[in-house]
Amino acid sequence: MSTTRTAWSTASRGAPSRFDLIALVLVIGLLAFLAATSKGVLAPITTLDTSPVSLNPWLLPGYVARTTLRMLAGLGLSLLFTFTYATWAAKSPRAGRILIPVLDVLQSVPILGFISVTVVFFMSLAPGRVLGAEFAAVFAIFTSQAWNMAFSFYQSLRTVPAELQEAARSFRLSGWSRFWRLEVPFGMPPLVWNMMMSMSGGWFFVVASEAISVGPTTVTLPGIGAYIDLAIRQKDLHAVGYAIVAMLAVILVYDQLLFRPLVAWSDRFRFESEPGASVPGSWVLDALAGSRLIARTLRRLRAFGRMIGTALRLAPGANSADTPVSAANLDRFATAFVGALLALAAWQAVRFLAPELGLEDIGTTLGLGALTALRVFVLIALASLVWVPIGVYVGLRPKVAGVVQPIAQFLAAFPANLLFPVAVAAIVTFRLNPNIWLSPLMILGTQWYILFNVIAGASAMPGEMRHVSNNFHVRGWLWWRKIGLPAVMPFYVTGALTASGGSWNAAIVAEVASWGDEHLSATGLGSYIATATTEGNFHRIVLGVVTMSLYVLLINRLLWRPLYYYAERKFRLS
């Protein structure tokens, strides 16, 4: 029996626990963190003008704390979005035919486009207050976190083993109970790893999210993103170094306090009758499990949840015969509404573009999109060759994963745009072809989706499969063909699909790079959109974004989606 389970049993009996003090310190620390970082969010927005961001390194802890709170808020919203959107898409085939392509488009559309469209709305929620700008920043971070989490949970819901579904039907679990007792626990291990990737990926966009533009006015929120932006504009390499060290420190902290406990906790939901040789551990989880205070709180929360569940079951009409019909009608209405919105958006795009652009412009963007698509394919293939074997190796060894986890989070969180000057200097010095050597910049921030999802897949491999392979001495390519690749294939496809969409997004900044007076550009759809943005040509911007979305939809429909369904059908545990 693990230390955590022993601690839970001890705490539940009410025996004295040495972990009470640690749990109390953690709770008080959390409350102090929330109080300190939320201070000033209701202040007038003019206070940001009187207290601008400073490069003083002693202010970095406060900036890092503010940014971390925004990222945690975005992560919470992403989790809520995942549980609703992905569940709807997985449970309703009719809705899934629309929702999944919409998700494909959302992950490929430039995040800066989300900010420009929605910033006015979020600022209006709290006019004249810092809170409105905070809402806009959190939403920008949300758009960088939600899509891969939704894809991961959708994949998990589609691959729930038939034995578990039959057990849920045998116990006559309601839809609500089945969701929380079966589907969420089954999908939790890969979801946790994608949450880590989302948290790390959010660091890349904090620079844009903490500089909110409203017309000619730019509101700069205090945070490490604004700090890095100011350091780059002032070419202060020391300040950039301070920011990187601060990022590393905070990643190590929330890895210990948040993600490592989640990884250890989610390991209990692995689909196997026999645990693996070793399981991940967490001193925080052990402390919380051994605390009588936490145990009492959890008992009261479970009692409250049971009371709510009973009330819902006894509510008028809860078990009526027309409930399925009503749900079906609601599903049809929602699907029709989403379809109408998509049709309206397409019609408005055509009306906007037709007067100013012709067939020649469309042909140009299609050709440029083909070049960018070629880069994406090559980069995804190279990243897969590197990270799939590493991910499988790490995922099968919890102790190694505990060491690699914070390192991978830091590398995924490292702002790839800080490496752009180095790339530009190398290309200019060695007279390299920008069309080739700017391409790797597209995958720097997105390759980690493959690694994290493969680790999740390998860690979810049942212990019985490993024991069987060891007993029969299955090694080498035979092991990869019969055990390794089938076990991680659904997870790999999810990671590759998300990495592909993210690479299209990153092409806008990766195909155009500059440092000082040196400006380099690669021929492709990303540079086309970047140039149009610089020139303020909104017609070409819209045409480029629409073309990019069509390419993403076409590639996903012809490649990733069939591969996804094949992996789902061929390699599910049932």
N, C-alpha and C positions, 0 to 999 in steps of 0.2 A: 504494500500500500504506500502511495506517495505521501510526501510530507504535507502537501496541501490537503489531501483528503483526511489525513489524521488530524490536522488542525481544525478542519471543518467539524469533524465529529466531536472533538474536545470542546470547541466553542459552543456547539449546539447543546451539549450537556450542561453548560453553564459553569464549567470548571474554570478556575483562575487561569489566566493566560498571560504570558510574558509579552505578547504582541499587542496588548491593549494600548500601551504607551506609543508604540510605533504608529499604529493606526490613528491614534488621536493627533499625533504630530502631522501625519499626512493630510488628515481632514482639515486641520487648522491651517496648514500650509496652502491647501487648495482654496479655502475661503479667503485667505490673505492675498493670494495671487489674483483671484477674481475681483476683490475690492480694489487692489492697487491698479490693475490694468484697465478697469472700467471707469476709473476716475476721470472726469472731464468729458465724457461722451455726450452729456446733456448741455455742455457749455455752448455759448454762441460760437458760430463758426469763425467769427472775426478773431477769436483768441489764437487761432493757428497763425495769423499774420504777425501777432506780437511775440510769439514763441516759435520761431522757425527751427527747422532741423539743424543741428550742429554736428560737426565732425569730432567733437570732444569724445574720446573713447570711454570716459567715465559715464557718459549718458547711454552707452550701448546696452547695458542690461535692461534699462527701461524700454528702449526701442525694441529689443528682442522680445520682451514680455508682451508688448502691445501687438506685435506681429503674430506671435504664437497664439494669442487669444483669438485674433481674427481667423487664423488658420484652423483652430479647433472649432470655432463657430461654423466655418465653411464645411468642416468635416462632419459636424452634426447634421447640417442641412443636407449634405450629400448622402448621409446614411438614411435620413428620412425619405429623400427622393428615391434612393435605391429600393427601399422596402415597398414603396408604392408603385413606381413606374415599372421596375423590373418584374414585380409580381403580376401586375396587370398584363404586361406583354407576354409573360410565360403562361399565365392561366387562360388567356383568351387568344386563340389563334387568329380570330378576326382582328383584334386590336394589335396583336404582334406584327401582322403584316404591314401596319402603318408605323407603329411605335419604334420598331427596331431600325428601319431606314431613317426615321427622324433622328434617332440617336446617332446613327452613322454620320449624318449631316452635321449635327451639333458638335461632335468631336473634331470635325474637320474645319469648321468655320473659324476664322481667326478670333481669338478671345478678345482682342481689342475691339472687334466689331460688337461684341456683346456689351462692352463697357459704354461705347459711344451711343448705343441705342437705349440702354436702360438707366444711364446715370441720372438723367433728368427725373425719371420716375422715382428712383430711390431717394434722391435729394428732396423731392417733394413730400416724402413721408414724414420728414422732420425738418421743415423749412427753417433756414437760419441757424441750424444746430449742427454740431459735429456729428451727431448720431446719423444724420442723413448720409454724410460722406462715408461713415463707417459701414452703413448698409451697402452702399455701392462697392466698397472695397471687399466686403465679405462675399458679395455676389460674384465679383470677378474671380476670387479665389475658389468659390464653389464651382464655377465653370471649368476650372482646371482639375477638379477632384472627382466630380460626380460620375463622369461617363464611364471610366474603367471600372468603378465599383458597381455600377448598374449592369454592365456587361458580365462581370464576374458572377453576380448573384443570379442573373438570368440564366447563365450557363449551369449553375448549381441546381436551380429549380427544374431545369430541363433534364437533368441527369440523376434525379433522385432514384435510388434503386427500387425495383418493383417490390422486393421483399418488405421494405420499409413502408411503401404505400399500402400494401396489403395489410400490414400490421395496424396502420392508422385506421383503415376501414374496419378491421376486426374489432378494434376498441371503440368504434363509432365516434371518432373525434370530429368535432365541428370544424368548419373551415378556419376559424380563429385559432382553435387549439392545435390543429394540424400545422398551421403556419409557425407558431411559436415553439411547439414541441418537436416538430420533425424538420420542417423546411429550413428555418433559420439555423438550428444547430448543425444541420448537414452542410449548409452553405457558409458557415462561419469561418472555418479554417482558411479557404481561399479568399474570403472577403477581408479577413484581418490583414493578409499580406497585401491586398490591393489598397486597403486603407493606409498602410505604411507607404506604398508607392504614391498614393494621392497626397499624403502629407508632404512627402519629399518633393513631388512635382509642383506643389503649390509654391515652394520657395522660388521657383523660376519666374513666377508671375507677380511676386510681391512688389517689384519695382513699378510695374504698370498699375497695380491695384492701389498703391498708396499715393499716387499722383492723379487725382480726379479732376478732369477738365469739364467745366461748365461754360460753354461759349468761349469767350476770350480769357476766362479766369481759370486758373489751376489751383486746386486745393491740395496741399501736401500734408498728408497725415504722418504723425511721428511713428517711425518704425524702421526696421533694418533695411527694408526695400528703398525707402526714401534716403536712408544713410548711404547705401551703395550707389544710388543714382547720383547723389551729390558728390561722392568721392570720385566717380568716373568722370563727371563733368569738370571737376577741378583737377583731375589727373593726380589724385593723392593716393599713391600706391600703399603707403602706410595705413591709411584709413581702410582701404580695400582688404589689407591683411587682417586688421582688427575685426572687420566684419566677418571674414571667413572663420577666424578663431571663435568668434561669438556664435556663429551658426553651428560649428562643430560641437561646442559646449551644450547648446540647447538641444541639439539632436540627441546627444548622449543622455541628457536628462529625461526628455520625454520618451526615449526608448526604454529607459529603466522604469519609469513611472507609469507608462501607458501601454506601449506596444509589447514589451516583453511579458507583462502580465496577461495581455490579451492572447498572445501566442500560446502561453502555457495553459490558459483557461480553455481556449478553443481546441486544444489537443484532446480534451476529454470527449469531443464529439466525432472523433475519427471513426469511420465506418469499418470496424473490425471487431471480432470477438475476442481477440487476444492483443494486448498492448505490445508495442515495439520494445526493443531491448532497452531503450532509454527514451525518456520524455523530457521536453523542455521544462525548465523551472524558472521561478521568479520569486525573489525575496519579498517583493511587494505583495504578490498574491498570497504567499505564505503568511505574511503579517496580517493581511485583511481577513484571511480564512481563520486565523487563530484568535481573532479579537471577539470578545463577547459582545461588545458594543455593536460591531458590524453584524454579528449573527442575529442579535435582537432586531436590528433595523431591517434586515432582510426578511425575517419571519413576519414582521408587521407588514412589509410591502407585499409579500406573497399572500398574506391573509386579505389585504386590501384588493389585490388582483383577483383572488377567488371570489370575493364579494361582488366585484364589478362583472366578472364573468357570469356569475349566477343571475345577477340582475338582467344582463343582456339575454340570457337564455329564457328568462321568465317574462321578458317584455312582450307586450301584445304584438302578435304577428311574427314573432321571431322564428316560430316553427311552422308557420302557415304554409299551405301547399303552393301558394302563388309566389313564394320568395324566389325560387329559381327563375320564374318568368320575369319578375320584376328586375332581377339582376341581369338577365339577358337583354331586356329592353334598355336598361341603363347602359349596358355595354354597347349596344347598337347605337344609341344616341351619342355617347361619347366618341365612338369611332367615327361616326358621320360628322360630328363637330370638328374633330381633328382633321379629317379629310377635307372638309370645306375650308378650313384655315389654310391648309397647304395649297389648295387650288386657288384661293384668293391671293396668296403670296406669289404664286407662279404668274398669275395674270397681272399683278401689279409690277412684277419685274419685267415682263414683256412690254407693258405700256411705258415703263420708264426708259428701257433701252432702245426700243424700236426707232424713235425719232432721230437719235444721235449716232447709232452704230449700225453697220451693215454686215453682210455675209463675210466680207474680207476680215473684219475684226473678229467674228466668231471663228473663222478658220485659223486665224493667228493664235487665239487663245487655246483652241483645241490642240494645235501643234505644240505649243509651249507646255500644255498640260501633259502631253505624251512624254516629253523629255523629263518632266518632274516625276511622272509615274515610273519611268525607267530607273531613276535614281532611288526612288522609294523601294522598288522591288529588289534592287541590288543590295541596298543597305540592310533591309530586313533579312535577306538571305545570309549576309555576312554576320549580322548580329546573332542570328539563330545558330549558326555554326559555332560561335564562341560561347554563348550564354546557356544554350540548352544543356550541354554536358556539365558545365559548372553548376547550373541550377539543380540538376538531378543529384549531383554529388553532395551539394550542400543540404538539399531537402531530405536526403536519407540519413543525415547525421545531425541530430538535434544539437549536440555540443558544438559542432562546427557552425551550424546556423546561428547559435547564440553569439559567436565571435564575428561572423560575416554580417549579421543583421545590421548593427549600427554603421559598419563601414559602407555597406551598400546604400543605406539610407542617406549617408553623407554625400556619397558620390552622386546619387540621384538628385539630391537637393542642391548640389553645387550649381550655381547659375552658369549655364553654358555660355552666356554672352560674355562672361569674363575671359573666356578663351578665344573669342573672336579676334582681338588685337594680335594675339600670338599667331593665329592662323594667317592673318593678313600679312604680318611681317615675314613669316616663313615663305608664303607664296611669292611675295615680291622679291625676297632675297634670292631664292632659288629659281625664280622665273618659271613657276609652275602654272599649269592650265587651271584657271578658276573654275571652269565647267566641271572639272574632276575633283579638285582638291577642296573646294568649298562644300562639296556634297556631304562629307562626314559630319559637318556641323548640324545637319538635319536630324541625325540619329543620336547625338550626344545626350539629349535629355529624354528621348523616348525608348532607347534600347532597354532601359531598366524595367519597362513593362513586361518584356519577355522573361527577364531573369526572375522577377518577383512572382510571376504566375507559374513558372516552371518549378520554383522552390515550393510554392503552395501545392502544386500537383504531386511532386515527389514526397512531400511531408504527409500528404493524405493517402499515400499508398498503403494498403493494409499490410500488417505485419505477416499475415499468412503467405502473401505473395513472395515476400523476401525469404521466408523460411523455406518455401517450396523450391525457390531458385537455388538456395544454398544447399539443400538436401540433394538435389539432382545435379549440382555442380554446373549450373547454367552460367556461362561466362561469355565475355566478348560481344561480338555482333549479334549472336543468338539471343543474349539477354536483352540487348537494346531492342531487337526486333519483336520479341515475344512478350517482354515485361516492361522495360523502361519507357520506350516511346508510346505504347498503348496507354500506360498509366497516366502520362503527362499530356497526351495529345489534346484533350479538350481544354486543358488549362493553357497549353501553348497557343492554341488557336485564338483564345481570348486575348492573351498577351500580344500576339502578333497583330491581331486586328486593331487593338487599341494603339499599338506602336505605329502601325501604318497610318491611322488617322492623325495621330500626333505629329508624325513626320510631315504630312501635308501642311499642317498648321505651322510647323517650325520652318517650312520652306520659305515663308515670307520674310523671315529675318535671317535665315541661313544663306539664301542665294544672293543676298546683298550684305556685304560686310565692309566696315571701314575702321580706320584708326588714324587719327590726325588728318593729314592731307591725302592719304592713300584710300581710294575707294575701289572695291572690286565687286564685280557682278557676274553671276552665272546665268546663262540663258535658260529660262524656265518660267513656269506660271507664278512662282513665288516672287521672283524679281519683277515680273510684270505688275503684280498687285502692289508691291512695295514702291515701284516707280510711280504708279498711278496715285498712290496715297501721298507721296511727296509732292506731286504736281497738283493735287487737289481735284483730280478728274474722277468724279463720283460715278460716272457712267462706266468707265473702265474698271473701277473698283468693284462695282456690282457685277459686271460681266465676268471678271476674274473669279470672284467668290462663287457665283453661280456655276461657272465651268468647273471649279474645284469640287463643289458639292456633287455635280453630275459624275465626275470621274470617281469620286469616293463611292457613290452609290453603285456605279457600274462595276467597279472592281470588287466591292463587297458582294454584290449579287452574283458575279461570275466566278469568283475565287473563294473569298473568305466564308461566305455563307454556306455554299455547298460543302466546303471542308469542315465547317462547324457542325453541320447536320450529320455528316459522315462520322466525325469523331463522337458525336453524341450517340449515334445509333450503334456504332461498331465497338466502342470502348467503354460503355457504361457498365458500372458494377451491378449486375443483376443476373 
